[in-house]
Amino acid sequence: MFISNFIKASILRFLARHKPINFEIKNTKKILFLRYDRIGDMIITTPIFRELKDKFPHVSITVLASKSNHEVLINNPYIDNIVINNKNNFIADLPSLLRLRKQKFDVCVEFDHSVVPHAILRLKVIKSKKNISIKKEGRYGVSGDELTLYDIYTEKPQKRHFRDIWLGLLEPFGIKPQSNNYDLFISEKLNDKSRQFLKQFSSNFLIGINLEGAVQGKKITFSELEKICKELYKFDNKIKIIILCPPKNFLLFGKKIEQMGLSYVEISYKTNTFLDVSALVSHLDLIITPDTSISHVASAFNIPVVTIHENNQDSYELFAPVSELNRTVFSKSTNSLNGFSLDELIFHSSELIELSQKEKNE
């Protein structure tokens, strides 16, 4: 083990070497952000693009995104270029990384707070003048300070949401963020599609329930769903429950919901893209979800939301929903949703139905 870590540490030190370049950050004209992970992470990151562009409108912003999360940036007026990246296939990415290198970026911003070899490899190829990241604890016995590839580290304060930690990456530019709201830009075509679907339920309080998370095991079962629906209808018989569904499960979910035989429960129209489902979420009155990405979509539009989260306060503080009205039910497990209280979920959902209706009537 010692020899293995010694070799890994030596390779890491070698890869993360960087000769400092004399360049003033505030003179930046071209900046690249590395954000090629999950949808939820990209949503939380969106304030940084707006705040940077508002302060320095002349700066060209390029984002190295993933196949799964790049759609978050579609229609975003603060982004100049989006490049698709494959985190686990460096060889396939090499041509696009070399094209990025030719663009001679002034600054690269990498969001990981831990040492990530695939990010280091990409930064080495891209070869910007300055690299900025969040302070890293190190890896294989190598401290973050030894990784000279990173010219500037920003702090990672305790008990702070990731959106604010990532906004701290703007400090080297002398930017004090004016807002930490998320940005999602929905086309009028998608908004019209969701409005047309929901028009038939105009007199109802509309509840969207998302059954599955992006991480395996994060889900609400159909037996749990049936109980949730029945209990919420007992609380308020003017509700309409819309089941959110990924395209691949559309037929299966439709059959299951039909078998439930509840007139106040309806599957959504087929939402083929992330922005498609985001448009629907933006027009609902309450969201219930075990998935943080849908929670962040709700937060982007300040839709009341009830989430289910593993019993891990550190993780929760980093990714918590930020809608003005939000509640979270915690499971008994630290790494899964096993053992969450269905009664507590129903209680909090009923609570937010009441609070939301009260706000509408004031």
Secondary structure, 3 states (H helix, E strand, C coil): CHHHHHHHHHHHHHHCCCCCCCCCHHHCCEEEEEECCCHHHHHHHHHHHHHHHHHCCCCEEEEEEECCCHHHHCCCCCCCEEEEECCCCHHHHHHHHHHHHHCCCCEEEECCCCCCHHHHHHHHHHCCCEEEEECCCCECCECHHHCCCCCEEECCCCCCCHHHHHHHHHHHHCCCCCCCCCCCCCCHHHHHHHHHHHHHHCCCEEEEEECECCCCCCECCHHHHHHHHHHHHHHCCCEEEEEECCHHHHHHHHHHHHHHCCCCEEECCCCCCHHHHHHHHCCCCEEEECCHHHHHHHHHCCCCEEEEECCCHHHHHHHCCCCCCEEEEECCCCCCCCCCCHHHHHHHHHHHHHHHHHHHHC
